[in-house]
Amino acid sequence: MSEPPRAAPPAVTVTADALRRFTRDVFVRAGMPEGDAAIVADVLVWADLRGIDTHGVSRIPMYLRLIDDGDLNLRPSIKIRTETAAAVLVDADRAAGPLAMTTATSAAVRLARDAGVGLGLVRATTHTAALGYYTLTAAHEGMAGLALAASGPFMAYHGTRAAGVSTNPVSIAVPGGARGPVVLDMATGVVARGKLVQARKTNQTIPAGWALDRDGNPTTDPQAALIPLPLGGPKGSGLSLLIELITSLLVSNPIIAGALEGAADGHRHRQNGLVLAIDLRRFGDPDLFRSEVDRVIAALKALPRAPGVVEVLMPGERGARALAARSRDGVPLPRAIVDELGGVAARFGLALFPSAS
């Protein structure tokens, strides 16, 4: 019988700089070049700063498992296999996802400056981290950005009681005016898988409708929850399937079919991705676009609110506020995550957040 959920102990607050240094040092000790380790650290800590705790430093132990299993290549040979006027195919050679996705984002932005649109396809990477990092990179360059990522089956397909697709995420970001960029970053599941993992580590009860257990039964037990449910039933699972088709199959690196058929390497961790950049200057007045973004946001916020709603929020607004607060006050880490990272620190002979409070 699983242990009953308990009250979480107080979080430990750590500065972003301390988190970046620790994360970088972990991967350097693991064998990653320092420049690559710094990129991975920046992407993971960015997620924590935005309040996307499931995709921040809590992922360090997972990345280390991927390294230990031989799935994450510490010194990949990332190559551009195909390049056209508006698209590139990045062969990531099992690189850490942040390295592959930042490479694709940079290429997409570069191509968009010349062609108006730029597409970066990513073949054979690992966990891509929070996609909003890459779409906001495009938005800060004056472009609209879209990113997708595909991975192995662990979410139920609508109408089944077993894992059939992934919680494949999607992010879209556009530049804004005085309010800043607008960014949507969402999984195709009711929740991202990382939230189930986080709940399991902290032993916090999960809401009904989030997940199934290994036998396909609904559960609110964080220790039993294994299979996330799709967002909106057929909509979420259908969207996830199409992300697999437009990423993995497009780059000739299918994931889902082999895993479901029981192929020898079917359950090996691998991901594929896509980043699209659209240069606003090629299609209209960027300043007008930004002012119209602010205009539609103001109109939406002025609508009558539903009972109990204090404020109408736009996509990414909570994340922007979390970024401001956590950049100033530090990042709160659950004690269970700190303890897990303490084991990582001991493995590599590193100090664990000496300035934490």
TAVENDA-V445804 format. One record per residue. N is the residue number from 1. NEAR is the number of other ideal C-beta (glycine too) atoms within 10 Angstrom. Layout:
N_NEAR / N_NEAR
This chain:
1_5 / 2_11 / 3_9 / 4_9 / 5_16 / 6_10 / 7_6 / 8_12 / 9_12 / 10_8 / 11_15 / 12_19 / 13_15 / 14_24 / 15_19 / 16_18 / 17_12 / 18_18 / 19_25 / 20_19 / 21_17 / 22_24 / 23_26 / 24_22 / 25_18 / 26_24 / 27_26 / 28_18 / 29_15 / 30_18 / 31_10 / 32_26 / 33_13 / 34_10 / 35_10 / 36_20 / 37_23 / 38_17 / 39_19 / 40_24 / 41_24 / 42_16 / 43_24 / 44_29 / 45_25 / 46_22 / 47_24 / 48_28 / 49_20 / 50_24 / 51_18 / 52_22 / 53_20 / 54_20 / 55_25 / 56_25 / 57_25 / 58_23 / 59_24 / 60_22 / 61_17 / 62_15 / 63_25 / 64_18 / 65_12 / 66_21 / 67_18 / 68_10 / 69_10 / 70_10 / 71_15 / 72_25 / 73_20 / 74_15 / 75_10 / 76_20 / 77_10 / 78_18 / 79_12 / 80_13 / 81_11 / 82_12 / 83_12 / 84_10 / 85_10 / 86_16 / 87_17 / 88_22 / 89_20 / 90_29 / 91_21 / 92_29 / 93_16 / 94_22 / 95_26 / 96_29 / 97_26 / 98_25 / 99_25 / 100_28 / 101_31 / 102_21 / 103_22 / 104_31 / 105_26 / 106_20 / 107_23 / 108_31 / 109_22 / 110_15 / 111_22 / 112_27 / 113_15 / 114_12 / 115_16 / 116_17 / 117_19 / 118_28 / 119_21 / 120_29 / 121_24 / 122_32 / 123_24 / 124_20 / 125_31 / 126_25 / 127_21 / 128_28 / 129_25 / 130_29 / 131_30 / 132_28 / 133_26 / 134_31 / 135_29 / 136_28 / 137_21 / 138_30 / 139_24 / 140_14 / 141_19 / 142_17 / 143_27 / 144_22 / 145_30 / 146_21 / 147_31 / 148_25 / 149_28 / 150_31 / 151_30 / 152_20 / 153_22 / 154_18 / 155_30 / 156_23 / 157_20 / 158_18 / 159_10 / 160_14 / 161_14 / 162_13 / 163_21 / 164_21 / 165_30 / 166_28 / 167_26 / 168_28 / 169_25 / 170_19 / 171_24 / 172_22 / 173_27 / 174_22 / 175_22 / 176_20 / 177_17 / 178_10 / 179_16 / 180_17 / 181_22 / 182_22 / 183_24 / 184_16 / 185_25 / 186_17 / 187_24 / 188_26 / 189_27 / 190_19 / 191_22 / 192_21 / 193_20 / 194_22 / 195_23 / 196_22 / 197_16 / 198_20 / 199_23 / 200_18 / 201_17 / 202_16 / 203_17 / 204_16 / 205_13 / 206_20 / 207_10 / 208_9 / 209_10 / 210_20 / 211_28 / 212_21 / 213_15 / 214_12 / 215_11 / 216_13 / 217_11 / 218_13 / 219_19 / 220_15 / 221_18 / 222_23 / 223_15 / 224_16 / 225_24 / 226_17 / 227_25 / 228_26 / 229_20 / 230_26 / 231_18 / 232_13 / 233_13 / 234_11 / 235_12 / 236_25 / 237_26 / 238_16 / 239_18 / 240_29 / 241_20 / 242_15 / 243_23 / 244_23 / 245_13 / 246_15 / 247_23 / 248_26 / 249_15 / 250_16 / 251_22 / 252_10 / 253_18 / 254_16 / 255_24 / 256_24 / 257_13 / 258_16 / 259_21 / 260_16 / 261_8 / 262_8 / 263_12 / 264_7 / 265_8 / 266_15 / 267_13 / 268_16 / 269_17 / 270_23 / 271_26 / 272_29 / 273_30 / 274_24 / 275_33 / 276_24 / 277_33 / 278_18 / 279_21 / 280_21 / 281_13 / 282_14 / 283_12 / 284_10 / 285_11 / 286_15 / 287_11 / 288_12 / 289_18 / 290_20 / 291_13 / 292_14 / 293_20 / 294_15 / 295_12 / 296_11 / 297_18 / 298_12 / 299_9 / 300_11 / 301_14 / 302_9 / 303_8 / 304_6 / 305_11 / 306_7 / 307_4 / 308_5 / 309_9 / 310_6 / 311_7 / 312_14 / 313_12 / 314_17 / 315_17 / 316_25 / 317_17 / 318_13 / 319_20 / 320_18 / 321_13 / 322_17 / 323_17 / 324_11 / 325_14 / 326_21 / 327_13 / 328_9 / 329_10 / 330_22 / 331_25 / 332_16 / 333_23 / 334_19 / 335_14 / 336_18 / 337_22 / 338_19 / 339_14 / 340_16 / 341_24 / 342_13 / 343_11 / 344_20 / 345_17 / 346_10 / 347_13 / 348_14 / 349_8 / 350_17 / 351_11 / 352_17 / 353_21 / 354_7 / 355_11 / 356_16 / 357_8
